[in-house]
Amino acid sequence: MMSRLRIVECEMNAVPRHAYVHVPFCRHRCGYCDFTLVAGRDDLIDRYFTAFGRELERVERMLEVDTLYLGGGTPSHLGPTGLRRIFGILHDRLRPAADAEVTVEANPLDVTPEFVAAARDCGVTRVSLGGQSLDAATLRALDRDHSPDDVRRATARLLDAGLVVSLDLMTAAPGQSLAGVEADLAAAVGLGVQHVSVYCLTWEKGTAFESARLRGALQPAEESIERAMFETAIDRLEAAGFEHYEVSNFARAGCRCRHNEAYWDCRPWEAFGPGAARFDGRARITNHRSTTTWMTKVLAGDDFAGDVDRMTDEQAARERIVVGLRRRDGLDRAAFRAASGFDLDSLAGPAIARWGAAGLATDDGRRVRLTRAGLLVSDALWADVLR
Ligand code: SF4
């Protein structure tokens, strides 16, 4: 068997086969969103393209990638011309392999026939659509700028063009009922999308929603309702033939998000743009989160890293446990040992035993998986593993 040192060296030296590009522009900032972005600052887009091209020069030789993901922000806000431009720039250094998964996040309002044509021409294979709901009142409550019809129209255009569509749905939105979530799930299934991501609204510090909550103007859903919504999502989507393959993600056969699977496998990946985090197998380097500071530093030739998180081998292995257990496939002991160089039980044996006794995990000796009850409280379990 390879020694732990040798395994870690292999991971460190592996050339990334995955790349993320952060496009930090949105039409407006939704009240719940704390992502790295600038809203209503299209005047910065030209400078962003220049800085992005400059950051790409970090990649000395053409990098072939199996997955490429343009996220944000809202990459579709660049429009068809901007989409062609950003792909023109990135193709200088990043070459998607012949069967690569190439994803672009999109706002339903931006999915015009011209945008779809540009996406096809640029080699996009998959669009992650920020639909959030198919109910007009819920979309208003979420401060979204599109209507249910926009979601329907965008989905139909993308599917007609042969693209894989992943639809984001939000639960626990202000005023949303369990029946409303059920209706959204039924509508999502009816649209014919191949992938659904279901997220529970979180109340992040500094957002307009959190300020309204502190004033008493908005009220989060009760925890029991949140759980019921999540369980309903699992039941409805599984009954419709979707595989629940990660806490928040559901896919038709063969339509899992390969890019996210690379993250969850802790494979190395490249990342570009403000706030983008890359991983070399040991260290996570996050670019400066302010779009303007990132641009200024990149263009001045200064260091634009905002945060460098260097993990020890053990910390990396512990993180691998967390991302592994978020997946329904769970953690295979032998695969974990081969990838991390550590024995799963030496790091998490007592925690796994406790979870098993509480009905939160199953363990057949080969593989450990969280149960549905475990997935529901998974965020609270990680403190047992991370040091
Ligand atoms: S469109 Fe998405 S990224 Fe932009 S502000 Fe809204 S939630 Fe945030």
Residues whose N, C-alpha, C, O or C-beta is under 5 A from the ligand:
A	BS01	SF4	C26 H28 R29 C30 C33 F35 G72 G73 T74
